[in-house]
Amino acid sequence: MSFKDELKGLIISQRYTLKQINDELNKLHGTNYSFQNFSNKLRRESFSYCEVVEILSIIGMKIKIIKAANDRPNR
């Protein structure tokens, strides 16, 4: 699954629309970016890490980084 599909799925699963996320980001930053701008960034998968963290925060989620299983020998 692509990043855009994963992010879009998370947003929808929390009962938000993409437009609502764009509106919340605009409120958060005091900006007036168009929905088309948000949609383009999603389609191009060009959100920064900070933007993804903010989007997830809006929908009540966060990123958790965990150590992967040790699939390779120690150095």
Secondary structure, 3 states (H helix, E strand, C coil): CCHHHHHHHHHHHCCCCHHHHHHHHHHHHCCCCCHHHHHHHHHHCCCCHHHHHHHHHHCCCCCCCCCCCCCCCCC
